[in-house]
Every structure is written in C-alpha cells, then in structure tokens.
Amino acid sequence: MYNSLSKMKFILIFLLSFLFSEPTFVVSTNNNPYPGKIFIHAMSGASSDDYMTILDENLDFYWLIKNQSKGMDFKLNNSKLTYFHNPNEQLSEPFWIVADHTMAEIDSVICSSGMTDFHDIVITDNNTYIVQSYDKQIVDFSSIGGDEYTLINEILRIQEFDLSNNLIFDWFAYDHLNINDYISDADLILQSPMNHIIWMHGNSIDVDFDNNLILSNRKSSEVIKIHRTTGEIIWIMGGPLNEFQFLEDPLNGFEMQHDVTRIGNGNIIVFDNRSIANLGARSRVAEYEIDELNKTATLVWEFYHPDGYVARAMGSAQRLPNQNTFINWGVVQAQGQHIGASIMEVDYEGNIVLELKFDNYQAYKATKSNFEFSIPMQIGDINLDNILNVQDIICAINYILSNNDTHSIFNLYKIDTNLDQTINIIDIIDIINRVLD
C-alpha cells in the first residue's frame, strides 16, 4: 500500500511539473548590482501566459502569480503595490488595484469619466491616486479640411482622487491644448474612420518637486508640465509646441519616449524609444539637466544598449539611489529581429552590472525596490500560521467550495500552485503533497 501511494505521489508530481511553468530568463551579467527586488510584469504572445513576479536579490522568484487580466504597470508605489486589472469582459470596465504588504487587495481606482487607462498610476505622499483615462469629444476640423462635427474617442484626461474616492483634480487635454496644433490635414486623410485619430498617448505621470505634474505624451514626442491646481500648461518640451532648446544632444531631444521622471538631482530621465521608421535609430536612456526659466534641456548622460536595441514599444528607466540606472528595453528589436525582454542595470560610467534576458516574454516596465511581504511566504500556508498542515488543506478545499472565480493575488499565490489561473482539485493534490513532504 505504501509503495502504491509513493508511486501515485511521484506520478502526480511528475504531471504537475508539466503544468507548472514560469517565465524563463538567462543572467548574462551579474556584477554587484544595487541590492533590491525586481518587479516585472512578463508578457508573452499569448495573454494566458502573463505573469506578475518579484525577483529577490539572488534573482530567484520571491513571488509569482499567473493571471492574464492583472498586472500591467505592476510596481511598488509609495509602500503599496499597484497593478492594472482588465477583466476582458464586454460589460466590465478596467480599473487599478491597490494591495498591501499582506497581499490583501485593499482598494480599487477607476476614473469617473472616460475609459481608465493602464499606463501609469501614482500614489502621492498625501495618499491620493493620480490616474488617466481617454474620453470623447466632438471636434471641429473644418479649418484643416475635415468635418465640423467629428467624434474623437480618445482624448486624454488626468484625474486625482482621495482615499474616499472624491475627485479632487480633473484635467482634460481638450480644455488646455488646441488639437488643431497637432492634427494636420494629412492626418485626417490617413486616418479612417476619423474617430480613430490618436491625439495624445499618455504613458507616464510624475509628480514634480513643486507638486505639479509631468506628463509624457508619446504620440507627439513631448513632455508637458501641468499645474496641479489650475490645470494650466506650465511648459512643453519636445513635439510640435516645443519651448525648449536642447543642448549637447546630437539627436536634438527624444522621440516616441516612455517613462519620463524627475530624479533626485533635479534632472529628468527619459526612456527614449526613437522611431523604428528612422533608418539606423537606436533606443537610449537620456538624462537632461533642465533650466525651466531659460527653457533649456542639456543632455548630461545617455546610454545605448551595446547590441543596438530599438524598442518599438514600452520601456522604462529608473535612477537608483547609488546612481545606477535600471533599464527595461521594452519590445526589443536587434539587427531587425524581434527578441525577448532585456532588463539591465548600468552604473553611471556605462558599465553593465546586471542583465536578464527573457525568452519569449516582454515587459512594459520593470523597477527595482526594497520590499518585503509581512506574512509567511510558504506556498500553501493559507491560514498564515507558518506551518503547512491539514488545516491549510481544509482552507483550500473550503475556498474551492465557495465557488469564488475572482481570485485575489493572495489566493493565486497561495493556492494556484500549478499557475494555470484556476484553483481546483489539482492544486489541492499539490498542497497535500507539500504537506506530506
């Protein structure tokens, strides 16, 4: 009888090993990088293989769940975790989820107007939420050869909410910028139907030292500083309405950029994608010293991947406390070939101190932070008593019997042991095996 049970257990473990999968990567360089955990939302071509993961300082999986509807812009956000949830259901609107150090999902954020967007969320020092959406507006294009009444579906809106979900700031691009300064008659001819015209593509929001907002608009290769109270435009850097002179920069600024942030020394750092339509273009990270009075942006540091990477989408750059720069190269092309994600850390002299190369995965952003969950981390320890035993098996069974199909990240981590996004009897069997071990 014992031998039969042992054989059955071996077979079950063998089968589970095929069901279990995780994003694979190769460490090509690891030379004393800044200590911290790495936050990644790894995406494959099939959304069913998307992961939210945290790697520890040894580059082992500290935390990992698989869920195709949760994860975009997964990061540590002012001591909390935030990530985007897109239910992919026709009648369900997407929203942001806020979680704490116990893996509990403690809040959700949705814009009060327009469709909530996944590109960025900021939790401020005052515990407010800043998010963006895309709203609709009737636009008159008759002055440039278009129709007088054209419905545009995607116009950027930035909103700020307090913890009681009260709207305390509402910025609508159409109220502060003239769309005719951006859309030409050529755009009207090329875009069909016309309501698919993309005016602004906001992909990062940052709170500046003076509490005003810095917005990255990838569509027009511009960065806009917005007054936090009035919504007025303070300045525009890059794009068709550029007010700045770029100094010491042979490329004369950034193009199709992501992830614009003000860093500790007062400079601005940009993940500069560049346009893949430009022959010979290479993506880079660029740091500019900004003189807001005289409207100059002086390039003081830049870094290109030695293999000439071009990020046709996504990408991020984070300046770390030791002055290293943590880079995610986005959707990468090299020598004309699409390759998996590359996540890298370089020192200020441009030496690569860490590089992870993922096979068949991409990452929208990747960040590095000091973080610890404040609960026992053992998979299967559902009642958090730091002991894996029959009580946890009972908890898992009760959870399944509850018919809960909207799984929290806590239950996905603790119970969905084979990472198939479904909590069922197969997971119970694995937890039993873990208890017997």
C-alpha positions as CSV (number, residue, x, y, z in Angstrom):
1,M,0.0,0.0,0.0
2,Y,2.8,2.4,0.9
3,N,4.6,1.7,-2.4
4,S,1.4,2.3,-4.3
5,L,0.9,5.7,-2.6
6,S,4.5,6.6,-3.3
7,K,4.2,5.7,-6.9
8,M,0.9,7.7,-7.2
9,K,2.6,10.7,-5.5
10,F,5.5,10.5,-7.9
11,I,3.2,10.4,-10.9
12,L,1.2,13.4,-9.6
13,I,4.4,15.4,-9.0
14,F,5.6,14.5,-12.5
15,L,2.3,15.6,-14.1
16,L,2.3,18.9,-12.0
17,S,5.8,19.6,-13.2
18,F,4.5,19.8,-16.8
19,L,1.5,22.0,-15.7
20,F,3.8,24.4,-13.8
21,S,5.6,26.9,-15.8
22,E,7.3,30.2,-15.1
23,P,9.0,33.0,-17.2
24,T,12.5,31.8,-18.0
25,F,15.4,34.1,-18.3
26,V,19.2,34.0,-18.6
27,V,21.5,36.0,-16.4
28,S,24.1,37.3,-18.8
29,T,25.8,39.7,-16.4
30,N,25.6,39.9,-12.6
31,N,28.4,42.1,-11.1
32,N,27.4,43.7,-7.8
33,P,24.2,45.5,-8.8
34,Y,22.2,47.7,-6.4
35,P,20.6,45.4,-3.8
36,G,16.8,45.3,-4.2
37,K,13.9,43.2,-5.5
38,I,12.9,43.4,-9.2
39,F,9.2,43.9,-10.1
40,I,8.2,42.6,-13.6
41,H,5.0,42.0,-15.5
42,A,6.2,39.5,-18.0
43,M,4.0,39.2,-21.1
44,S,4.2,36.5,-23.8
45,G,2.4,36.5,-27.2
46,A,-0.4,34.6,-25.5
47,S,-2.0,36.7,-22.7
48,S,-2.8,33.4,-20.8
49,D,1.0,33.2,-20.1
50,D,1.3,36.7,-18.5
51,Y,2.9,36.8,-15.0
52,M,3.4,39.3,-12.2
53,T,6.6,38.5,-10.5
54,I,9.1,39.7,-8.0
55,L,12.7,38.5,-8.1
56,D,14.8,38.6,-5.0
57,E,18.4,39.8,-4.7
58,N,19.6,36.3,-5.7
59,L,17.4,36.6,-8.8
60,D,15.2,33.8,-7.5
61,F,11.4,34.0,-7.7
62,Y,10.4,35.7,-4.4
63,W,6.7,36.0,-5.5
64,L,5.0,34.8,-8.7
65,I,1.4,34.6,-9.9
66,K,-0.1,34.0,-13.4
67,N,-3.1,36.0,-14.4
68,Q,-4.0,37.3,-17.8
69,S,-6.3,40.1,-16.5
70,K,-4.0,41.6,-13.9
71,G,-0.5,43.0,-14.0
72,M,0.2,46.0,-16.3
73,D,2.5,48.6,-14.6
74,F,3.0,46.3,-11.6
75,K,5.2,48.1,-9.1
76,L,5.9,49.2,-5.6
77,N,4.0,52.5,-5.3
78,N,4.7,54.6,-2.2
79,S,4.8,51.5,0.1
80,K,1.8,49.8,-1.6
81,L,1.6,47.5,-4.6
82,T,-0.4,48.7,-7.7
83,Y,-1.3,46.9,-10.9
84,F,-4.0,47.2,-13.6
85,H,-6.9,44.9,-13.9
86,N,-8.6,44.4,-17.2
87,P,-11.4,41.8,-16.9
88,N,-11.7,41.4,-20.7
89,E,-15.4,41.2,-20.3
90,Q,-17.6,43.3,-22.6
91,L,-19.6,45.0,-19.8
92,S,-16.8,45.3,-17.3
93,E,-14.6,48.4,-17.1
94,P,-10.9,48.1,-16.3
95,F,-9.5,49.5,-13.1
96,W,-6.5,49.8,-10.8
97,I,-5.9,47.6,-7.8
98,V,-4.0,48.6,-4.7
99,A,-2.6,45.9,-2.4
100,D,-0.7,46.0,0.8
101,H,2.2,44.1,2.4
102,T,0.0,41.2,3.3
103,M,-1.1,40.6,-0.4
104,A,-4.6,42.0,0.5
105,E,-6.2,43.9,-2.2
106,I,-7.3,47.0,-0.2
107,D,-8.6,49.4,-2.8
108,S,-9.5,49.9,-6.4
109,V,-9.4,53.0,-8.6
110,I,-11.4,53.8,-11.6
111,C,-11.7,57.1,-13.5
112,S,-15.1,58.9,-13.2
113,S,-15.1,59.9,-16.9
114,G,-13.7,58.0,-19.9
115,M,-12.1,54.6,-20.0
116,T,-9.4,54.1,-17.3
117,D,-6.0,53.6,-18.9
118,F,-3.3,51.1,-17.8
119,H,-0.1,53.2,-18.5
120,D,0.5,54.7,-15.0
121,I,-0.8,55.3,-11.6
122,V,0.8,57.5,-8.9
123,I,0.1,57.2,-5.2
124,T,1.1,60.5,-3.8
125,D,2.7,61.3,-0.4
126,N,-0.8,62.6,0.6
127,N,-2.3,59.1,-0.2
128,T,-4.2,60.3,-3.2
129,Y,-4.4,58.5,-6.5
130,I,-3.4,60.0,-9.9
131,V,-4.6,58.1,-12.9
132,Q,-5.5,58.8,-16.6
133,S,-8.3,57.9,-18.9
134,Y,-9.4,58.5,-22.5
135,D,-12.6,60.4,-23.1
136,K,-14.8,61.5,-26.0
137,Q,-15.2,65.0,-27.6
138,I,-16.9,66.5,-30.6
139,V,-14.1,68.3,-32.5
140,D,-14.4,70.8,-35.4
141,F,-11.8,70.0,-38.1
142,S,-13.3,72.3,-40.8
143,S,-10.3,74.7,-40.6
144,I,-8.0,72.0,-41.8
145,G,-10.2,70.3,-44.3
146,G,-12.1,68.0,-42.1
147,D,-15.7,67.8,-40.8
148,E,-17.2,70.3,-38.5
149,Y,-18.6,67.6,-36.1
150,T,-16.2,64.8,-35.6
151,L,-16.4,62.5,-32.6
152,I,-12.9,61.7,-31.3
153,N,-13.0,58.7,-28.9
154,E,-9.5,59.0,-27.4
155,I,-8.7,62.4,-25.7
156,L,-6.5,62.2,-22.6
157,R,-7.9,63.0,-19.2
158,I,-5.9,63.0,-15.9
159,Q,-7.8,62.7,-12.6
160,E,-6.8,62.6,-8.9
161,F,-8.9,61.0,-6.2
162,D,-8.6,60.9,-2.4
163,L,-9.0,57.7,-0.4
164,S,-12.7,58.3,-0.2
165,N,-12.9,58.3,-4.0
166,N,-13.6,62.0,-4.2
167,L,-12.4,63.6,-7.4
168,I,-10.0,66.5,-6.4
169,F,-8.4,67.2,-9.8
170,D,-9.6,66.8,-13.3
171,W,-7.5,67.7,-16.4
172,F,-8.9,67.3,-19.9
173,A,-6.5,67.8,-22.7
174,Y,-9.1,69.4,-25.0
175,D,-9.7,72.2,-22.4
176,H,-6.0,73.2,-22.3
177,L,-4.5,72.4,-25.7
178,N,-5.6,73.0,-29.2
179,I,-6.0,69.8,-31.1
180,N,-5.5,71.6,-34.4
181,D,-1.9,72.3,-33.4
182,Y,-1.3,68.6,-33.5
183,I,-3.6,67.2,-36.2
184,S,-2.9,68.1,-39.8
185,D,-4.9,67.7,-42.9
186,A,-2.6,64.8,-43.8
187,D,-3.6,63.1,-40.5
188,L,-7.3,63.4,-41.5
189,I,-6.7,61.8,-44.8
190,L,-4.7,58.9,-43.4
191,Q,-7.0,58.1,-40.5
192,S,-10.2,56.2,-41.3
193,P,-12.6,56.3,-39.6
194,M,-11.7,59.7,-38.3
195,N,-12.7,58.9,-34.7
196,H,-9.6,56.6,-34.5
197,I,-7.3,59.6,-34.7
198,I,-4.9,59.4,-31.7
199,W,-4.1,62.8,-30.5
200,M,-2.3,62.0,-27.2
201,H,-0.8,58.8,-25.9
202,G,0.0,59.4,-22.3
203,N,2.4,56.8,-20.9
204,S,3.8,58.2,-17.7
205,I,2.8,60.7,-15.0
206,D,5.2,62.1,-12.4
207,V,4.8,64.5,-9.5
208,D,7.5,67.2,-9.8
209,F,9.3,68.7,-6.8
210,D,6.9,71.6,-6.9
211,N,3.9,69.2,-6.8
212,N,2.9,69.9,-10.4
213,L,2.6,67.1,-12.9
214,I,5.0,65.9,-15.6
215,L,3.2,64.0,-18.4
216,S,4.8,62.0,-21.2
217,N,2.8,62.2,-24.5
218,R,4.5,59.6,-26.7
219,K,2.3,60.3,-29.8
220,S,3.8,63.8,-30.2
221,S,7.2,63.1,-28.6
222,E,6.6,65.7,-26.0
223,V,6.7,66.2,-22.2
224,I,4.1,68.5,-20.7
225,K,4.3,70.1,-17.3
226,I,0.8,70.8,-15.9
227,H,-0.2,73.0,-12.9
228,R,-1.6,70.7,-10.2
229,T,-4.4,73.1,-9.2
230,T,-5.4,75.1,-12.3
231,G,-4.6,72.6,-15.0
232,E,-2.7,75.3,-17.0
233,I,0.2,74.3,-19.1
234,I,3.4,75.4,-17.5
235,W,5.7,74.3,-20.3
236,I,6.0,71.9,-23.2
237,M,9.3,70.1,-24.0
238,G,9.6,68.5,-27.4
239,G,6.9,67.9,-30.1
240,P,5.2,70.5,-32.3
241,L,4.8,73.1,-29.5
242,N,8.3,72.7,-28.1
243,E,9.5,75.6,-25.9
244,F,13.0,74.3,-25.1
245,Q,16.4,74.4,-26.7
246,F,18.2,71.0,-26.5
247,L,21.9,71.4,-25.7
248,E,24.8,69.0,-26.1
249,D,22.4,66.5,-27.7
250,P,23.1,65.5,-31.3
251,L,19.7,64.0,-31.6
252,N,18.0,67.3,-30.5
253,G,15.7,65.6,-28.0
254,F,13.7,62.5,-27.5
255,E,11.3,60.7,-29.8
256,M,8.4,58.3,-29.1
257,Q,9.5,58.2,-25.4
258,H,8.3,56.4,-22.3
259,D,8.7,56.8,-18.5
260,V,9.7,60.4,-18.0
261,T,10.6,61.1,-14.4
262,R,12.3,63.9,-12.3
263,I,15.2,62.3,-10.4
264,G,16.8,63.2,-7.1
265,N,19.4,65.6,-8.6
266,G,16.7,67.7,-10.3
267,N,17.3,66.3,-13.8
268,I,14.8,64.5,-15.9
269,I,15.4,61.0,-17.2
270,V,13.7,59.6,-20.3
271,F,13.5,56.2,-21.9
272,D,13.9,57.4,-25.5
273,N,12.4,54.8,-27.8
274,R,13.1,56.6,-31.1
275,S,11.1,55.8,-34.1
276,I,11.7,52.5,-35.9
277,A,10.8,54.2,-39.1
278,N,14.1,56.1,-38.9
279,L,16.8,54.1,-40.5
280,G,19.6,53.4,-38.0
281,A,17.6,54.6,-35.0
282,R,18.6,53.1,-31.6
283,S,16.8,53.4,-28.3
284,R,18.6,55.0,-25.4
285,V,18.1,56.3,-21.9
286,A,18.7,60.1,-21.7
287,E,19.2,62.4,-18.7
288,Y,18.7,66.1,-19.2
289,E,19.6,69.0,-16.9
290,I,16.5,71.3,-17.1
291,D,16.5,75.1,-16.8
292,E,12.9,75.9,-16.6
293,L,13.5,79.7,-16.6
294,N,15.6,79.8,-19.7
295,K,13.9,76.8,-21.3
296,T,17.0,74.7,-21.9
297,A,17.4,70.9,-21.7
298,T,21.1,69.9,-21.6
299,L,22.0,66.3,-22.2
300,V,24.3,65.2,-19.4
301,W,24.1,61.4,-19.6
302,E,22.9,58.8,-22.1
303,F,23.2,55.0,-22.5
304,Y,22.6,52.8,-25.6
305,H,22.5,49.0,-25.4
306,P,25.7,47.7,-26.9
307,D,23.8,45.5,-29.3
308,G,21.9,48.4,-30.8
309,Y,18.5,47.7,-29.4
310,V,15.5,49.5,-30.7
311,A,12.4,49.4,-28.5
312,R,9.4,49.8,-30.8
313,A,7.1,50.0,-27.8
314,M,7.2,50.1,-24.0
315,G,10.4,50.5,-22.0
316,S,11.4,52.2,-18.7
317,A,14.3,53.7,-16.9
318,Q,14.8,54.2,-13.1
319,R,17.6,56.0,-11.4
320,L,18.6,54.0,-8.3
321,P,19.9,55.5,-5.0
322,N,23.5,54.5,-5.8
323,Q,23.3,56.4,-9.2
324,N,23.0,53.2,-11.2
325,T,20.2,53.2,-13.8
326,F,17.8,50.3,-14.0
327,I,16.5,49.8,-17.6
328,N,13.8,47.7,-19.3
329,W,14.3,47.8,-23.0
330,G,10.6,47.2,-23.9
331,V,9.6,45.4,-27.1
332,V,13.1,44.9,-28.4
333,Q,14.4,44.6,-32.0
334,A,18.1,44.0,-32.7
335,Q,19.5,43.6,-36.2
336,G,15.9,43.7,-37.4
337,Q,14.9,40.7,-35.4
338,H,12.4,40.7,-32.5
339,I,13.9,39.3,-29.3
340,G,12.7,38.7,-25.8
341,A,12.8,41.2,-23.0
342,S,16.1,42.6,-21.7
343,I,16.3,44.1,-18.2
344,M,19.5,45.7,-17.4
345,E,21.3,47.8,-14.7
346,V,24.3,50.1,-15.6
347,D,26.5,52.3,-13.4
348,Y,27.0,56.0,-14.2
349,E,30.1,55.2,-16.2
350,G,28.0,53.0,-18.5
351,N,29.3,49.6,-17.2
352,I,26.7,46.9,-17.3
353,V,26.4,45.4,-13.8
354,L,23.2,43.3,-14.4
355,E,21.4,41.9,-17.4
356,L,18.5,39.5,-17.6
357,K,17.4,38.2,-20.9
358,F,13.9,36.6,-21.1
359,D,12.9,34.0,-23.7
360,N,9.6,34.8,-25.5
361,Y,8.5,37.5,-23.0
362,Q,8.3,41.3,-23.0
363,A,7.9,43.7,-20.1
364,Y,6.1,47.1,-20.2
365,K,8.1,48.4,-17.2
366,A,10.5,46.9,-14.7
367,T,11.5,48.5,-11.4
368,K,13.8,47.8,-8.5
369,S,12.7,48.5,-4.9
370,N,13.3,47.3,-1.4
371,F,10.2,45.4,-0.3
372,E,9.1,42.5,1.9
373,F,5.7,41.0,2.3
374,S,4.8,41.0,6.0
375,I,3.3,37.5,6.1
376,P,4.7,34.0,5.8
377,M,5.6,33.3,2.2
378,Q,5.3,29.5,2.0
379,I,3.0,28.4,-0.8
380,G,0.0,26.6,0.6
381,D,0.2,28.2,4.0
382,I,-3.2,29.7,3.7
383,N,-4.0,30.3,7.4
384,L,-0.6,32.1,7.8
385,D,0.4,30.1,10.9
386,N,3.8,29.4,9.3
387,I,3.1,25.7,9.3
388,L,2.0,23.7,6.3
389,N,-0.5,21.1,7.5
390,V,-4.0,19.7,7.2
391,Q,-5.6,23.0,8.3
392,D,-4.3,24.6,5.1
393,I,-5.7,21.7,3.0
394,I,-9.1,22.4,4.6
395,C,-8.8,26.1,3.9
396,A,-8.1,25.4,0.3
397,I,-11.0,23.0,0.0
398,N,-13.4,25.5,1.6
399,Y,-12.1,28.1,-0.8
400,I,-12.9,25.9,-3.8
401,L,-16.3,25.1,-2.4
402,S,-17.1,28.8,-2.1
403,N,-17.2,28.9,-6.0
404,N,-15.1,32.1,-5.9
405,D,-13.9,32.6,-9.5
406,T,-12.5,36.1,-9.0
407,H,-9.2,35.2,-7.4
408,S,-7.2,37.7,-5.3
409,I,-3.4,37.7,-5.6
410,F,-3.2,36.2,-2.2
411,N,-5.2,33.1,-3.3
412,L,-3.4,32.9,-6.6
413,Y,-0.1,32.8,-4.9
414,K,-1.0,30.5,-2.0
415,I,-3.4,28.0,-3.7
416,D,-2.9,28.1,-7.5
417,T,0.3,26.1,-7.3
418,N,0.4,25.0,-10.9
419,L,-0.1,28.6,-12.2
420,D,-3.0,27.7,-14.5
421,Q,-5.1,30.6,-13.2
422,T,-7.7,28.1,-12.0
423,I,-7.9,26.9,-8.4
424,N,-9.2,23.3,-8.3
425,I,-8.5,19.8,-7.2
426,I,-5.1,19.7,-8.9
427,D,-3.9,22.4,-6.6
428,I,-5.3,20.6,-3.6
429,I,-3.4,17.5,-4.6
430,D,-0.2,19.5,-4.8
431,I,-0.8,21.1,-1.4
432,I,-1.3,17.6,0.0
433,N,2.0,16.5,-1.5
434,R,3.7,19.5,0.1
435,V,2.2,18.6,3.5
436,L,3.3,15.0,3.1
437,D,6.9,16.2,2.3
